[in-house]
């Protein structure tokens, strides 16, 4: 666990992740976050992450800590390829979202390039 912000890295993932559809160049997943759960800092080479919020508020940070956007129910937020980002629930309250990844080959690079 990262002591600076009390968030868990993917190797210690405890949040709910369910792949809804997986194709050659697109993937759709359902994610549930709450408490200190997060999708840790990462980036993708060729694909975008497109977030659709179903419940609660997701905090999506890009590039450096402090550059955060609060994304509410019914809203969409896109993160382009090569942009480091992480996702946390606002104030530790439950949030659920749909993640669409594509178009292209999915990869996952931990940290910030």
N, C-alpha and C positions, 0 to 999 in steps of 0.2 A: 504494500500500500504506500502511496506517495505521502510522506508525512507533511509536506507543505500544504496540501489541500485535501487530504483524507479521501482521495479517490483511488479506485482500484484499476490496475492495468489489465489489458485483455488476457494476460496469462492467468489472472485470478478472476476472470469474468464470472459474475454471479447474476448479471441482469438477464432478462428474458430476450432471447433472439430466436426467431423462427423464420426460416426461409419459406416464403409463400410460393415463389416461382423462380426457377433457375434455368436460364437459357445460355446459349453460346456467347451472347454479348449483352445480356441484361439480367439483373437479379433484383427481386422484390423481397423485402424482409419486413417482418413486424418486430419492433423493439419496445420493451417496457423497461423504464428506469425509475428508481426511487432511492431515497436515502443517499448513501455515498456512492452509488453506482454511477458509472460513466462509460462512454465510449472514448477511450484515451486518445491523446494526440496521435494522429496518423495522417497519411496522405495517399493518394492514388496517382499512378503514372498517366493513365489514359481515360479514366472514367470520372464522371461527375457523381456526387452524392446529392440526391434530391429528397428532401425531408418533407413529409406531410404530417402535421400534428393532429392526433385524434383525441387526446386527453391531456389536460395539464398544460404546462409551459416548458418547452425545451430551451436551454441556453446553448447556443452554438457559437463557439469561439473560433476565430480564424487567425492565422499567422502567429501572433504573440498573445500571451495572456492579457486580458483587459480589453481586447477587441471582441466584445460579446454582443450577440443579438438575441433578444427574447422572442421566441416564436410561439405564438398562441394557437389554440384550437382553430382548425379550419385554414390555417396559413401554410404557405410553402416557402422553403428556403433552399437555394441551390449552392453547392460548393463545387467549384470548377476543378478539373484535374490539376495536380501539382500544388494545390493549396492545403497547407497543414490545418487541421481542425480537430476539435473534440466536441462531444455533446454531453451535457449534464442536465438533470432536472432542476428547475428553479427551486431554491430553498429546500432541496431534498424531498419535495413532494412528488408523488407519482406522476410520470408522464408516459404516454404511449404514442408511438409514431410509426408511420410506414416509410421505409427507405427504399428508393428506387435507385439502382446503380447501373450506369451504362452511358453511352453505348460503347462497348469495347470489352477487351479482356480485363477481368477484375483482378486487382492486386491490392495488397495492404502493406504499407510501410510504416512501422512504428516511429514515433517522434516527429521531428521537424527537419526537413532537408537543409 
